[in-house]
Amino acid sequence: MIEDELRAAFARYEALTPSTGPVRAAIDRAVARRRRRRRRVRLAGTALAVAAVALVGFTVVAPRPPQPTPLATAAPSPPPGTALNVLLLGLDQADASRRADSIVLVHVPADQSRLYLVSIPRDLLVPMPAGGTDKLSATFALGAGSGDLAAGYRATRQAVTRLTGAPVDAGAVLTYQTTRTLTDAVGGVPVCLPAAVRSVHTDRRFPAGCQRLDGAQAVDLLRQRYGLREAVLDRERNALRYAAGLLRQIREQGITSDPVRLGRLVGQVGPALTTDTGDLSLPALLSVVVRAGTADPVALGLPVRYQEWTARGFEPDPTLVDGFLDALRGDRLAGWSAAHPAQVVSLR
């Protein structure tokens, strides 16, 4: 009896029920828009990875890449006439402490004339939040804790900002697998070495002069520090030489200006990456980097006192570092580089 009454009641009000067609169509449109937005963010994020790897080759070992972790949402383009600083971290995942093995600050001047690649030694001693000093690479481990790559990045970004006094506008955390895959995807990378290098891992020999490296060779070269005249500093210089070659290879192939080829490369690379766009949008940031990358980059190292090398780490060179940091903050690295040619890393 009750069931019959319920059926009758539903039948009386069924005619008053609005059509589900418009609601379903609105839901379908919202889903489609959301999928398009997600696809744009994924492509832009991986495009930033392509640009970032083109700027620096990281000496890291990554048996298992981390899962993608967004650090910031897309936002407006940078205001015209503004210099940008992009922090790139290479993560050594073979180390349970997750230390940042490579630290490069990419300075994009306001005129976007070229890129300045500033290598900051991972063994540079810096103040720690809890007191005392430790190597700059340790800041990532302190922030990352049990595996939060975004927190590790933020901790290193804060340390770099305190060290340089320059704002960090964006950044990325990359693994070595990205470098290896991308090297092969672009058909190899030309690298010019000032001196021969012998791999202590494979006994491979890299002669002095220019040569084209495939992914495995690039991995091998970027790991080497033993036997080099200035050890880890020379390893970082070789990473900058590799970066310049990769950037030149991508530029000459016109990949960044060809959406089809860029999409194909994105599909080939496909590494996990953590990005921070700060107050910028990923497409706008990539556009700025690509424009500045039309000229050969200038590679520099943060001035350190080589004679002060100890088992604990490096110290800044008091005779040069203040002028260098003033030039970085004031967007005058072109003039500083011209006045200090010995501090410029030879890329050819």
C-alpha positions as CSV (number, residue, x, y, z in Angstrom):
1,M,0.0,0.0,0.0
2,I,2.7,2.4,1.0
3,E,4.7,1.6,-2.2
4,D,1.6,2.4,-4.3
5,E,1.2,5.7,-2.6
6,L,4.9,6.6,-3.1
7,R,4.7,5.7,-6.8
8,A,1.6,7.9,-7.2
9,A,3.3,10.8,-5.5
10,F,6.4,10.5,-7.7
11,A,4.2,10.4,-10.8
12,R,2.3,13.6,-9.8
13,Y,5.6,15.5,-9.3
14,E,7.5,14.0,-12.2
15,A,6.1,16.5,-14.6
16,L,7.4,19.4,-12.5
17,T,11.0,18.0,-12.5
18,P,13.3,20.2,-14.8
19,S,15.0,18.6,-17.7
20,T,18.5,17.2,-16.9
21,G,19.8,17.9,-20.4
22,P,21.0,21.5,-19.7
23,V,22.6,20.5,-16.4
24,R,24.4,17.5,-18.0
25,A,25.6,19.7,-20.9
26,A,27.0,22.3,-18.4
27,I,28.8,19.6,-16.5
28,D,30.3,18.3,-19.8
29,R,31.5,21.7,-20.7
30,A,33.1,22.3,-17.3
31,V,34.9,18.9,-17.5
32,A,36.2,19.8,-21.0
33,R,37.5,23.2,-19.8
34,R,39.2,21.6,-16.8
35,R,40.9,19.0,-19.0
36,R,42.2,21.7,-21.4
37,R,43.5,23.7,-18.5
38,R,45.3,20.7,-17.0
39,R,46.8,19.8,-20.3
40,R,48.1,23.4,-20.8
41,V,49.6,23.4,-17.3
42,R,51.3,20.0,-17.9
43,L,52.7,21.1,-21.2
44,A,53.9,24.4,-19.8
45,G,55.4,22.7,-16.8
46,T,57.4,20.3,-18.9
47,A,58.3,23.0,-21.3
48,L,59.9,24.8,-18.3
49,A,61.7,21.6,-17.5
50,V,63.1,21.6,-21.1
51,A,64.2,25.2,-20.7
52,A,65.7,24.5,-17.3
53,V,67.6,21.4,-18.4
54,A,68.8,23.5,-21.4
55,L,70.2,25.9,-18.9
56,V,72.1,23.5,-16.7
57,G,73.2,19.8,-16.6
58,F,72.8,18.4,-13.2
59,T,75.2,16.0,-11.6
60,V,72.7,13.7,-9.9
61,V,71.7,10.1,-9.8
62,A,68.0,9.3,-10.0
63,P,67.1,5.6,-10.0
64,R,63.5,6.5,-9.4
65,P,62.2,10.0,-10.3
66,P,60.0,11.8,-7.8
67,Q,56.3,12.4,-8.5
68,P,55.4,15.8,-10.0
69,T,54.7,18.4,-7.3
70,P,53.3,21.8,-8.2
71,L,54.8,24.6,-6.1
72,A,52.7,27.5,-7.4
73,T,49.8,28.2,-9.7
74,A,50.0,30.1,-13.0
75,A,49.9,33.9,-12.7
76,P,50.6,37.0,-14.8
77,S,53.5,37.8,-17.0
78,P,56.6,39.6,-15.7
79,P,56.4,43.4,-15.9
80,P,58.4,44.8,-18.8
81,G,61.9,46.0,-18.0
82,T,62.3,43.7,-15.0
83,A,65.2,41.3,-14.4
84,L,64.4,37.8,-13.3
85,N,66.2,35.1,-11.3
86,V,65.4,31.4,-11.8
87,L,66.8,28.9,-9.3
88,L,67.6,25.5,-10.6
89,L,68.3,22.6,-8.3
90,G,69.7,19.2,-9.2
91,L,68.7,16.5,-6.7
92,D,71.0,13.6,-5.8
93,Q,68.5,10.9,-5.0
94,A,71.2,8.3,-4.5
95,D,71.7,10.1,-1.1
96,A,69.1,9.4,1.5
97,S,69.6,12.9,2.8
98,R,68.3,14.4,-0.5
99,R,71.0,17.1,-0.8
100,A,70.9,19.5,-3.7
101,D,73.9,18.4,-5.7
102,S,73.8,21.3,-8.2
103,I,72.6,24.8,-7.6
104,V,72.4,27.4,-10.4
105,L,70.9,30.8,-10.4
106,V,69.9,31.8,-13.9
107,H,69.8,35.6,-14.2
108,V,67.7,37.0,-17.0
109,P,68.5,40.7,-17.4
110,A,65.8,43.3,-18.0
111,D,66.8,43.7,-21.6
112,Q,66.7,40.0,-22.1
113,S,69.9,40.2,-24.1
114,R,71.3,36.9,-22.9
115,L,71.2,34.5,-20.0
116,Y,73.7,34.6,-17.1
117,L,74.3,31.2,-15.5
118,V,75.6,31.6,-12.0
119,S,76.9,28.4,-10.4
120,I,76.7,28.5,-6.6
121,P,79.0,25.8,-5.0
122,R,77.0,23.2,-3.2
123,D,79.7,23.0,-0.6
124,L,79.5,26.8,0.2
125,L,79.1,27.3,4.0
126,V,75.9,29.2,4.9
127,P,74.1,29.9,8.1
128,M,71.5,27.3,9.1
129,P,68.0,28.3,10.5
130,A,68.7,26.4,13.7
131,G,72.1,28.0,14.2
132,G,75.6,27.3,13.1
133,T,76.7,26.7,9.5
134,D,76.6,23.9,7.0
135,K,76.9,23.3,3.3
136,L,74.3,25.0,1.1
137,S,73.4,21.5,-0.3
138,A,72.2,20.5,3.2
139,T,69.4,23.1,3.2
140,F,67.4,21.0,0.8
141,A,67.6,17.9,3.0
142,L,66.6,20.0,6.1
143,G,63.5,21.3,4.3
144,A,62.6,18.1,2.4
145,G,62.3,16.0,5.5
146,S,60.6,12.7,4.6
147,G,60.4,13.6,0.9
148,D,58.7,16.9,0.4
149,L,60.5,18.2,-2.6
150,A,58.6,21.5,-2.6
151,A,59.6,22.2,1.0
152,G,63.2,21.3,0.2
153,Y,63.2,23.7,-2.7
154,R,61.8,26.5,-0.5
155,A,64.5,26.0,2.1
156,T,67.3,26.2,-0.5
157,R,65.6,29.2,-2.2
158,Q,65.5,31.0,1.2
159,A,69.2,30.3,1.8
160,V,70.1,31.5,-1.7
161,T,68.1,34.7,-1.2
162,R,69.8,35.3,2.1
163,L,73.2,34.7,0.6
164,T,72.8,36.8,-2.5
165,G,70.3,39.4,-1.4
166,A,68.6,38.9,-4.8
167,P,65.0,37.8,-5.2
168,V,64.3,34.4,-6.6
169,D,61.3,34.7,-9.0
170,A,60.9,31.1,-10.1
171,G,62.7,27.8,-10.0
172,A,62.6,24.0,-10.6
173,V,63.9,20.8,-9.0
174,L,65.2,18.4,-11.6
175,T,66.6,14.9,-11.6
176,Y,69.4,13.6,-13.7
177,Q,67.2,11.3,-15.7
178,T,65.7,14.4,-17.4
179,T,69.2,15.4,-18.6
180,R,70.0,12.0,-20.0
181,T,66.6,11.6,-21.8
182,L,66.7,15.1,-23.2
183,T,70.2,14.7,-24.5
184,D,69.3,11.7,-26.6
185,A,66.0,13.3,-27.7
186,V,67.8,16.3,-29.3
187,G,70.4,14.1,-31.0
188,G,73.3,14.7,-28.6
189,V,74.8,17.8,-27.1
190,P,78.1,19.5,-28.2
191,V,80.4,20.1,-25.2
192,C,83.8,21.9,-25.4
193,L,86.3,20.9,-22.7
194,P,89.4,22.9,-21.9
195,A,91.2,19.7,-20.6
196,A,90.8,16.0,-21.0
197,V,88.6,14.1,-18.4
198,R,88.8,10.5,-17.4
199,S,85.8,8.9,-15.9
200,V,86.5,7.1,-12.6
201,H,83.3,5.2,-13.0
202,T,83.6,3.8,-16.5
203,D,87.2,4.7,-17.5
204,R,85.7,6.5,-20.5
205,R,88.0,9.3,-21.8
206,F,86.7,12.7,-22.8
207,P,89.4,14.5,-24.8
208,A,90.1,18.2,-24.6
209,G,88.2,20.1,-27.3
210,C,84.7,20.0,-28.7
211,Q,82.7,16.8,-28.9
212,R,79.1,15.6,-29.1
213,L,77.8,13.6,-26.2
214,D,74.9,11.2,-26.1
215,G,72.8,10.7,-22.9
216,A,75.0,8.1,-21.3
217,Q,78.2,10.1,-22.0
218,A,76.7,13.3,-20.6
219,V,75.7,11.4,-17.4
220,D,79.2,10.1,-17.1
221,L,80.9,13.5,-17.7
222,L,78.7,15.4,-15.3
223,R,79.4,13.0,-12.5
224,Q,83.2,13.5,-12.6
225,R,85.1,15.5,-10.1
226,Y,88.0,13.2,-9.0
227,G,91.1,13.9,-11.0
228,L,90.0,17.4,-12.0
229,R,92.3,20.2,-11.1
230,E,89.7,22.0,-8.9
231,A,87.5,19.0,-8.3
232,V,83.9,20.0,-7.6
233,L,84.4,23.5,-9.0
234,D,85.6,22.0,-12.3
235,R,82.7,19.6,-12.3
236,E,80.3,22.6,-12.0
237,R,82.0,24.4,-14.9
238,N,81.7,21.3,-17.1
239,A,78.0,21.2,-16.2
240,L,77.7,24.8,-17.4
241,R,79.5,23.9,-20.6
242,Y,77.0,21.1,-21.1
243,A,74.2,23.5,-20.4
244,A,75.4,25.9,-23.0
245,G,75.7,23.2,-25.6
246,L,72.2,21.8,-24.9
247,L,70.7,25.3,-25.1
248,R,72.4,25.9,-28.4
249,Q,71.3,22.6,-29.8
250,I,67.6,23.2,-28.9
251,R,67.8,26.8,-30.3
252,E,69.4,25.7,-33.5
253,Q,66.8,23.0,-34.0
254,G,64.0,25.6,-33.5
255,I,62.3,23.3,-31.0
256,T,61.0,25.9,-28.6
257,S,59.3,27.9,-31.4
258,D,57.7,24.8,-33.0
259,P,54.7,23.7,-30.9
260,V,54.5,20.3,-32.6
261,R,58.2,19.5,-32.1
262,L,58.1,20.9,-28.5
263,G,55.1,18.7,-27.8
264,R,56.9,15.7,-29.2
265,L,59.9,16.4,-27.1
266,V,57.8,16.9,-24.0
267,G,56.4,13.4,-24.6
268,Q,59.9,11.9,-25.0
269,V,61.3,13.6,-21.9
270,G,58.3,13.1,-19.5
271,P,60.3,13.3,-16.3
272,A,58.8,14.2,-13.0
273,L,59.6,17.7,-12.0
274,T,58.8,20.2,-9.3
275,T,58.3,23.8,-10.5
276,D,57.9,27.2,-8.8
277,T,56.6,30.0,-10.9
278,G,56.2,32.5,-8.1
279,D,54.1,35.5,-9.3
280,L,54.6,34.5,-13.0
281,S,52.8,32.2,-15.4
282,L,54.7,29.3,-16.8
283,P,54.2,30.2,-20.5
284,A,55.3,33.8,-19.8
285,L,58.4,32.6,-17.9
286,L,59.3,30.2,-20.7
287,S,58.8,32.9,-23.3
288,V,61.2,35.2,-21.4
289,V,63.9,32.5,-21.1
290,V,63.6,31.6,-24.8
291,R,64.0,35.2,-25.9
292,A,67.1,35.6,-23.7
293,G,68.4,32.3,-24.9
294,T,68.8,33.5,-28.5
295,A,72.4,34.6,-27.6
296,D,75.1,32.4,-26.1
297,P,74.9,32.5,-22.3
298,V,77.5,33.8,-20.0
299,A,78.6,31.3,-17.3
300,L,79.9,32.5,-14.0
301,G,80.8,31.0,-10.7
302,L,80.0,32.7,-7.4
303,P,83.5,34.0,-6.3
304,V,84.9,31.8,-3.6
305,R,88.3,31.7,-1.9
306,Y,90.0,28.6,-3.3
307,Q,92.8,28.8,-0.8
308,E,90.3,28.6,2.0
309,W,89.0,25.2,0.9
310,T,88.7,22.9,3.9
311,A,87.1,19.6,4.6
312,R,84.0,21.5,5.6
313,G,83.4,23.6,2.6
314,F,84.0,26.9,0.7
315,E,83.9,30.5,1.8
316,P,83.1,33.5,-0.4
317,D,86.0,35.4,-1.7
318,P,85.9,38.7,0.2
319,T,87.8,40.6,-2.5
320,L,85.2,39.8,-5.2
321,V,81.9,38.6,-3.8
322,D,80.5,42.0,-2.7
323,G,81.0,43.5,-6.1
324,F,79.6,40.4,-7.8
325,L,76.5,40.4,-5.6
326,D,76.0,44.1,-6.1
327,A,76.1,43.6,-9.9
328,L,73.6,40.7,-9.6
329,R,71.2,42.7,-7.6
330,G,71.6,45.8,-9.8
331,D,71.3,43.9,-13.1
332,R,74.8,44.8,-14.1
333,L,76.4,41.4,-14.6
334,A,77.4,42.3,-18.2
335,G,79.7,45.0,-16.9
336,W,81.0,42.9,-14.1
337,S,81.8,40.0,-16.4
338,A,83.6,42.3,-18.8
339,A,85.7,43.7,-15.9
340,H,86.5,40.3,-14.5
341,P,87.1,38.0,-17.5
342,A,89.0,35.5,-15.3
343,Q,85.6,34.7,-13.5
344,V,83.9,33.8,-16.8
345,V,83.7,30.1,-17.6
346,S,84.9,29.3,-21.1
347,L,82.1,27.6,-23.0
348,R,83.9,27.0,-26.4
